[in-house]
Every structure is written in structure tokens, then in C-alpha cells.
Amino acid sequence: MSSRSGSNGLGVEVRDRGAQVDIRDSKAPEAGMLSFEPAASGMFIGSIKAETGQS
């Protein structure tokens, strides 16, 4: 699993399992995770970046 935290204190963990990508909030792992097909995970991450003004 890989993690990334922004300067705003938010962070995510991403696990690439080949046919599926799991994403969860690193600050609240007990809240569960979202699972996507690889192409859908890229679109999800891109939309979050666009909403938060990240590149």
C-alpha cells in the first residue's frame, strides 16, 4: 500500500491489486475503502484533484 498526504493534513492510501485498486482515508482507515477498476480509479483520483485544485 502506498500513502500520500497533502499539506492540508489529508491523506489517502492506495493499493493496486492489478484488476482492482483500493483507496482509503489514511487518517480514518476504520471507515473502510473504495474499490475501483484501474481506469475508474484514475478518473476518481483526477476528479478529486480537480475539485481540490491539486495537480
PDB file of N, CA, C and O in Angstrom:
ATOM      1  N   MET A   1       0.847  -1.165   0.000  1.00  0.00           N
ATOM      2  CA  MET A   1       0.000   0.000   0.000  1.00  0.00           C
ATOM      3  C   MET A   1       0.897   1.234   0.000  1.00  0.00           C
ATOM      4  O   MET A   1       1.933   1.251   0.665  1.00  0.00           O
ATOM      5  N   SER A   2       0.512   2.245  -0.728  1.00  0.00           N
ATOM      6  CA  SER A   2       1.270   3.491  -0.719  1.00  0.00           C
ATOM      7  C   SER A   2       0.384   4.602  -0.157  1.00  0.00           C
ATOM      8  O   SER A   2      -0.841   4.566  -0.280  1.00  0.00           O
ATOM      9  N   SER A   3       1.023   5.573   0.452  1.00  0.00           N
ATOM     10  CA  SER A   3       0.287   6.675   1.078  1.00  0.00           C
ATOM     11  C   SER A   3       0.733   7.997   0.508  1.00  0.00           C
ATOM     12  O   SER A   3       1.843   8.130  -0.008  1.00  0.00           O
ATOM     13  N   ARG A   4      -0.144   8.970   0.607  1.00  0.00           N
ATOM     14  CA  ARG A   4       0.197  10.335   0.202  1.00  0.00           C
ATOM     15  C   ARG A   4      -0.586  11.287   1.080  1.00  0.00           C
ATOM     16  O   ARG A   4      -1.803  11.165   1.213  1.00  0.00           O
ATOM     17  N   SER A   5       0.107  12.223   1.670  1.00  0.00           N
ATOM     18  CA  SER A   5      -0.546  13.242   2.489  1.00  0.00           C
ATOM     19  C   SER A   5      -0.287  14.598   1.874  1.00  0.00           C
ATOM     20  O   SER A   5       0.822  14.885   1.425  1.00  0.00           O
ATOM     21  N   GLY A   6      -1.291  15.414   1.855  1.00  0.00           N
ATOM     22  CA  GLY A   6      -1.155  16.764   1.340  1.00  0.00           C
ATOM     23  C   GLY A   6      -0.776  17.731   2.449  1.00  0.00           C
ATOM     24  O   GLY A   6      -0.777  17.369   3.625  1.00  0.00           O
ATOM     25  N   SER A   7      -0.459  18.937   2.080  1.00  0.00           N
ATOM     26  CA  SER A   7      -0.100  19.953   3.064  1.00  0.00           C
ATOM     27  C   SER A   7      -1.300  20.356   3.911  1.00  0.00           C
ATOM     28  O   SER A   7      -1.151  21.041   4.923  1.00  0.00           O
ATOM     29  N   ASN A   8      -2.488  19.931   3.498  1.00  0.00           N
ATOM     30  CA  ASN A   8      -3.710  20.245   4.239  1.00  0.00           C
ATOM     31  C   ASN A   8      -4.015  19.209   5.323  1.00  0.00           C
ATOM     32  O   ASN A   8      -5.056  19.287   5.976  1.00  0.00           O
ATOM     33  N   GLY A   9      -3.118  18.243   5.516  1.00  0.00           N
ATOM     34  CA  GLY A   9      -3.306  17.234   6.551  1.00  0.00           C
ATOM     35  C   GLY A   9      -4.132  16.040   6.128  1.00  0.00           C
ATOM     36  O   GLY A   9      -4.307  15.104   6.909  1.00  0.00           O
ATOM     37  N   LEU A  10      -4.646  16.051   4.907  1.00  0.00           N
ATOM     38  CA  LEU A  10      -5.428  14.928   4.407  1.00  0.00           C
ATOM     39  C   LEU A  10      -4.495  13.906   3.767  1.00  0.00           C
ATOM     40  O   LEU A  10      -3.434  14.266   3.256  1.00  0.00           O
ATOM     41  N   GLY A  11      -4.880  12.659   3.792  1.00  0.00           N
ATOM     42  CA  GLY A  11      -4.047  11.636   3.178  1.00  0.00           C
ATOM     43  C   GLY A  11      -4.875  10.460   2.705  1.00  0.00           C
ATOM     44  O   GLY A  11      -5.966  10.206   3.215  1.00  0.00           O
ATOM     45  N   VAL A  12      -4.350   9.751   1.732  1.00  0.00           N
ATOM     46  CA  VAL A  12      -5.006   8.553   1.218  1.00  0.00           C
ATOM     47  C   VAL A  12      -3.991   7.428   1.110  1.00  0.00           C
ATOM     48  O   VAL A  12      -2.788   7.659   0.987  1.00  0.00           O
ATOM     49  N   GLU A  13      -4.497   6.223   1.158  1.00  0.00           N
ATOM     50  CA  GLU A  13      -3.695   5.033   0.902  1.00  0.00           C
ATOM     51  C   GLU A  13      -4.280   4.364  -0.333  1.00  0.00           C
ATOM     52  O   GLU A  13      -5.497   4.251  -0.478  1.00  0.00           O
ATOM     53  N   VAL A  14      -3.398   3.924  -1.216  1.00  0.00           N
ATOM     54  CA  VAL A  14      -3.823   3.292  -2.460  1.00  0.00           C
ATOM     55  C   VAL A  14      -3.148   1.933  -2.564  1.00  0.00           C
ATOM     56  O   VAL A  14      -1.933   1.817  -2.404  1.00  0.00           O
ATOM     57  N   ARG A  15      -3.944   0.912  -2.833  1.00  0.00           N
ATOM     58  CA  ARG A  15      -3.403  -0.432  -3.031  1.00  0.00           C
ATOM     59  C   ARG A  15      -3.817  -0.902  -4.423  1.00  0.00           C
ATOM     60  O   ARG A  15      -5.005  -1.029  -4.720  1.00  0.00           O
ATOM     61  N   ASP A  16      -2.828  -1.155  -5.264  1.00  0.00           N
ATOM     62  CA  ASP A  16      -3.067  -1.656  -6.623  1.00  0.00           C
ATOM     63  C   ASP A  16      -2.997  -3.176  -6.575  1.00  0.00           C
ATOM     64  O   ASP A  16      -1.944  -3.756  -6.308  1.00  0.00           O
ATOM     65  N   ARG A  17      -4.140  -3.816  -6.839  1.00  0.00           N
ATOM     66  CA  ARG A  17      -4.196  -5.273  -6.834  1.00  0.00           C
ATOM     67  C   ARG A  17      -4.342  -5.824  -8.249  1.00  0.00           C
ATOM     68  O   ARG A  17      -4.852  -6.927  -8.444  1.00  0.00           O
ATOM     69  N   GLY A  18      -3.890  -5.046  -9.238  1.00  0.00           N
ATOM     70  CA  GLY A  18      -3.963  -5.490 -10.622  1.00  0.00           C
ATOM     71  C   GLY A  18      -5.309  -5.198 -11.242  1.00  0.00           C
ATOM     72  O   GLY A  18      -5.473  -4.193 -11.934  1.00  0.00           O
ATOM     73  N   ALA A  19      -6.279  -6.071 -11.002  1.00  0.00           N
ATOM     74  CA  ALA A  19      -7.617  -5.898 -11.576  1.00  0.00           C
ATOM     75  C   ALA A  19      -8.477  -4.948 -10.747  1.00  0.00           C
ATOM     76  O   ALA A  19      -9.597  -4.619 -11.137  1.00  0.00           O
ATOM     77  N   GLN A  20      -7.951  -4.508  -9.598  1.00  0.00           N
ATOM     78  CA  GLN A  20      -8.720  -3.647  -8.708  1.00  0.00           C
ATOM     79  C   GLN A  20      -7.766  -2.719  -7.953  1.00  0.00           C
ATOM     80  O   GLN A  20      -6.649  -3.104  -7.609  1.00  0.00           O
ATOM     81  N   VAL A  21      -8.222  -1.504  -7.706  1.00  0.00           N
ATOM     82  CA  VAL A  21      -7.467  -0.522  -6.937  1.00  0.00           C
ATOM     83  C   VAL A  21      -8.311  -0.132  -5.732  1.00  0.00           C
ATOM     84  O   VAL A  21      -9.468   0.265  -5.875  1.00  0.00           O
ATOM     85  N   ASP A  22      -7.721  -0.248  -4.539  1.00  0.00           N
ATOM     86  CA  ASP A  22      -8.419   0.108  -3.303  1.00  0.00           C
ATOM     87  C   ASP A  22      -7.886   1.444  -2.803  1.00  0.00           C
ATOM     88  O   ASP A  22      -6.678   1.680  -2.824  1.00  0.00           O
ATOM     89  N   ILE A  23      -8.777   2.314  -2.355  1.00  0.00           N
ATOM     90  CA  ILE A  23      -8.413   3.649  -1.863  1.00  0.00           C
ATOM     91  C   ILE A  23      -9.119   3.873  -0.533  1.00  0.00           C
ATOM     92  O   ILE A  23     -10.317   3.617  -0.407  1.00  0.00           O
ATOM     93  N   ARG A  24      -8.358   4.361   0.478  1.00  0.00           N
ATOM     94  CA  ARG A  24      -8.973   4.686   1.759  1.00  0.00           C
ATOM     95  C   ARG A  24      -8.311   5.906   2.382  1.00  0.00           C
ATOM     96  O   ARG A  24      -7.194   6.274   2.019  1.00  0.00           O
ATOM     97  N   ASP A  25      -8.996   6.512   3.299  1.00  0.00           N
ATOM     98  CA  ASP A  25      -8.510   7.669   4.043  1.00  0.00           C
ATOM     99  C   ASP A  25      -7.487   7.169   5.061  1.00  0.00           C
ATOM    100  O   ASP A  25      -7.826   6.369   5.934  1.00  0.00           O
ATOM    101  N   SER A  26      -6.235   7.632   4.959  1.00  0.00           N
ATOM    102  CA  SER A  26      -5.202   7.155   5.869  1.00  0.00           C
ATOM    103  C   SER A  26      -5.405   7.645   7.296  1.00  0.00           C
ATOM    104  O   SER A  26      -4.848   7.070   8.231  1.00  0.00           O
ATOM    105  N   LYS A  27      -6.186   8.690   7.474  1.00  0.00           N
ATOM    106  CA  LYS A  27      -6.459   9.218   8.812  1.00  0.00           C
ATOM    107  C   LYS A  27      -7.627   8.499   9.488  1.00  0.00           C
ATOM    108  O   LYS A  27      -7.809   8.619  10.700  1.00  0.00           O
ATOM    109  N   ALA A  28      -8.421   7.753   8.711  1.00  0.00           N
ATOM    110  CA  ALA A  28      -9.582   7.035   9.256  1.00  0.00           C
ATOM    111  C   ALA A  28      -9.734   5.684   8.556  1.00  0.00           C
ATOM    112  O   ALA A  28     -10.753   5.450   7.906  1.00  0.00           O
ATOM    113  N   PRO A  29      -8.751   4.792   8.672  1.00  0.00           N
ATOM    114  CA  PRO A  29      -8.835   3.509   7.962  1.00  0.00           C
ATOM    115  C   PRO A  29     -10.014   2.646   8.383  1.00  0.00           C
ATOM    116  O   PRO A  29     -10.452   1.782   7.623  1.00  0.00           O
ATOM    117  N   GLU A  30     -10.530   2.868   9.580  1.00  0.00           N
ATOM    118  CA  GLU A  30     -11.677   2.086  10.054  1.00  0.00           C
ATOM    119  C   GLU A  30     -12.956   2.428   9.292  1.00  0.00           C
ATOM    120  O   GLU A  30     -13.946   1.703   9.387  1.00  0.00           O
ATOM    121  N   ALA A  31     -12.942   3.523   8.540  1.00  0.00           N
ATOM    122  CA  ALA A  31     -14.117   3.937   7.768  1.00  0.00           C
ATOM    123  C   ALA A  31     -14.313   3.096   6.512  1.00  0.00           C
ATOM    124  O   ALA A  31     -15.322   3.248   5.822  1.00  0.00           O
ATOM    125  N   GLY A  32     -13.371   2.216   6.205  1.00  0.00           N
ATOM    126  CA  GLY A  32     -13.492   1.359   5.040  1.00  0.00           C
ATOM    127  C   GLY A  32     -12.748   1.902   3.837  1.00  0.00           C
ATOM    128  O   GLY A  32     -12.017   2.887   3.937  1.00  0.00           O
ATOM    129  N   MET A  33     -12.938   1.253   2.703  1.00  0.00           N
ATOM    130  CA  MET A  33     -12.247   1.670   1.492  1.00  0.00           C
ATOM    131  C   MET A  33     -13.160   1.604   0.292  1.00  0.00           C
ATOM    132  O   MET A  33     -14.188   0.927   0.298  1.00  0.00           O
ATOM    133  N   LEU A  34     -12.759   2.322  -0.736  1.00  0.00           N
ATOM    134  CA  LEU A  34     -13.447   2.281  -2.024  1.00  0.00           C
ATOM    135  C   LEU A  34     -12.620   1.391  -2.942  1.00  0.00           C
ATOM    136  O   LEU A  34     -11.391   1.436  -2.893  1.00  0.00           O
ATOM    137  N   SER A  35     -13.260   0.591  -3.769  1.00  0.00           N
ATOM    138  CA  SER A  35     -12.571  -0.271  -4.717  1.00  0.00           C
ATOM    139  C   SER A  35     -13.047   0.049  -6.126  1.00  0.00           C
ATOM    140  O   SER A  35     -14.244   0.185  -6.381  1.00  0.00           O
ATOM    141  N   PHE A  36     -12.080   0.166  -7.036  1.00  0.00           N
ATOM    142  CA  PHE A  36     -12.358   0.540  -8.415  1.00  0.00           C
ATOM    143  C   PHE A  36     -11.598  -0.357  -9.375  1.00  0.00           C
ATOM    144  O   PHE A  36     -10.582  -0.950  -9.011  1.00  0.00           O
ATOM    145  N   GLU A  37     -12.094  -0.453 -10.606  1.00  0.00           N
ATOM    146  CA  GLU A  37     -11.279  -0.985 -11.693  1.00  0.00           C
ATOM    147  C   GLU A  37     -10.212   0.070 -11.970  1.00  0.00           C
ATOM    148  O   GLU A  37     -10.454   1.249 -11.709  1.00  0.00           O
ATOM    149  N   PRO A  38      -9.031  -0.306 -12.493  1.00  0.00           N
ATOM    150  CA  PRO A  38      -7.947   0.662 -12.668  1.00  0.00           C
ATOM    151  C   PRO A  38      -8.335   1.940 -13.417  1.00  0.00           C
ATOM    152  O   PRO A  38      -7.971   3.028 -12.971  1.00  0.00           O
ATOM    153  N   ALA A  39      -9.052   1.852 -14.527  1.00  0.00           N
ATOM    154  CA  ALA A  39      -9.417   3.058 -15.286  1.00  0.00           C
ATOM    155  C   ALA A  39     -10.337   3.960 -14.468  1.00  0.00           C
ATOM    156  O   ALA A  39     -10.196   5.183 -14.500  1.00  0.00           O
ATOM    157  N   ALA A  40     -11.266   3.370 -13.745  1.00  0.00           N
ATOM    158  CA  ALA A  40     -12.192   4.157 -12.929  1.00  0.00           C
ATOM    159  C   ALA A  40     -11.467   4.824 -11.761  1.00  0.00           C
ATOM    160  O   ALA A  40     -11.833   5.926 -11.355  1.00  0.00           O
ATOM    161  N   SER A  41     -10.442   4.164 -11.219  1.00  0.00           N
ATOM    162  CA  SER A  41      -9.709   4.775 -10.106  1.00  0.00           C
ATOM    163  C   SER A  41      -8.980   6.024 -10.573  1.00  0.00           C
ATOM    164  O   SER A  41      -8.912   7.013  -9.842  1.00  0.00           O
ATOM    165  N   GLY A  42      -8.437   5.989 -11.778  1.00  0.00           N
ATOM    166  CA  GLY A  42      -7.767   7.172 -12.331  1.00  0.00           C
ATOM    167  C   GLY A  42      -8.722   8.330 -12.513  1.00  0.00           C
ATOM    168  O   GLY A  42      -8.375   9.477 -12.232  1.00  0.00           O
ATOM    169  N   MET A  43      -9.927   8.034 -12.983  1.00  0.00           N
ATOM    170  CA  MET A  43     -10.934   9.088 -13.149  1.00  0.00           C
ATOM    171  C   MET A  43     -11.362   9.641 -11.793  1.00  0.00           C
ATOM    172  O   MET A  43     -11.547  10.850 -11.648  1.00  0.00           O
ATOM    173  N   PHE A  44     -11.520   8.761 -10.793  1.00  0.00           N
ATOM    174  CA  PHE A  44     -11.910   9.199  -9.448  1.00  0.00           C
ATOM    175  C   PHE A  44     -10.838  10.117  -8.849  1.00  0.00           C
ATOM    176  O   PHE A  44     -11.148  11.194  -8.341  1.00  0.00           O
ATOM    177  N   ILE A  45      -9.600   9.690  -8.912  1.00  0.00           N
ATOM    178  CA  ILE A  45      -8.496  10.494  -8.365  1.00  0.00           C
ATOM    179  C   ILE A  45      -8.383  11.817  -9.111  1.00  0.00           C
ATOM    180  O   ILE A  45      -8.170  12.858  -8.490  1.00  0.00           O
ATOM    181  N   GLY A  46      -8.523  11.790 -10.439  1.00  0.00           N
ATOM    182  CA  GLY A  46      -8.483  13.034 -11.220  1.00  0.00           C
ATOM    183  C   GLY A  46      -9.586  14.000 -10.837  1.00  0.00           C
ATOM    184  O   GLY A  46      -9.358  15.208 -10.779  1.00  0.00           O
ATOM    185  N   SER A  47     -10.781  13.486 -10.574  1.00  0.00           N
ATOM    186  CA  SER A  47     -11.880  14.380 -10.206  1.00  0.00           C
ATOM    187  C   SER A  47     -11.652  14.988  -8.815  1.00  0.00           C
ATOM    188  O   SER A  47     -11.997  16.148  -8.586  1.00  0.00           O
ATOM    189  N   ILE A  48     -11.081  14.223  -7.900  1.00  0.00           N
ATOM    190  CA  ILE A  48     -10.779  14.752  -6.556  1.00  0.00           C
ATOM    191  C   ILE A  48      -9.704  15.838  -6.663  1.00  0.00           C
ATOM    192  O   ILE A  48      -9.811  16.883  -6.020  1.00  0.00           O
ATOM    193  N   LYS A  49      -8.685  15.596  -7.461  1.00  0.00           N
ATOM    194  CA  LYS A  49      -7.628  16.591  -7.643  1.00  0.00           C
ATOM    195  C   LYS A  49      -8.197  17.874  -8.237  1.00  0.00           C
ATOM    196  O   LYS A  49      -7.836  18.970  -7.809  1.00  0.00           O
ATOM    197  N   ALA A  50      -9.085  17.743  -9.220  1.00  0.00           N
ATOM    198  CA  ALA A  50      -9.687  18.916  -9.848  1.00  0.00           C
ATOM    199  C   ALA A  50     -10.522  19.716  -8.850  1.00  0.00           C
ATOM    200  O   ALA A  50     -10.482  20.946  -8.849  1.00  0.00           O
ATOM    201  N   GLU A  51     -11.272  19.022  -8.007  1.00  0.00           N
ATOM    202  CA  GLU A  51     -12.118  19.687  -7.014  1.00  0.00           C
ATOM    203  C   GLU A  51     -11.298  20.413  -5.952  1.00  0.00           C
ATOM    204  O   GLU A  51     -11.717  21.448  -5.435  1.00  0.00           O
ATOM    205  N   THR A  52     -10.127  19.862  -5.630  1.00  0.00           N
ATOM    206  CA  THR A  52      -9.313  20.458  -4.562  1.00  0.00           C
ATOM    207  C   THR A  52      -8.217  21.359  -5.083  1.00  0.00           C
ATOM    208  O   THR A  52      -7.456  21.928  -4.301  1.00  0.00           O
ATOM    209  N   GLY A  53      -8.124  21.499  -6.419  1.00  0.00           N
ATOM    210  CA  GLY A  53      -7.104  22.367  -7.011  1.00  0.00           C
ATOM    211  C   GLY A  53      -5.699  21.805  -6.957  1.00  0.00           C
ATOM    212  O   GLY A  53      -4.728  22.558  -7.024  1.00  0.00           O
ATOM    213  N   GLN A  54      -5.576  20.484  -6.836  1.00  0.00           N
ATOM    214  CA  GLN A  54      -4.274  19.812  -6.796  1.00  0.00           C
ATOM    215  C   GLN A  54      -3.879  19.392  -8.199  1.00  0.00           C
ATOM    216  O   GLN A  54      -4.732  19.258  -9.077  1.00  0.00           O
ATOM    217  N   SER A  55      -2.601  19.186  -8.409  1.00  0.00           N
ATOM    218  CA  SER A  55      -2.156  18.712  -9.733  1.00  0.00           C
ATOM    219  C   SER A  55      -1.538  17.356  -9.651  1.00  0.00           C
ATOM    220  O   SER A  55      -1.112  16.809 -10.668  1.00  0.00           O
TER     221      SER A  55
END
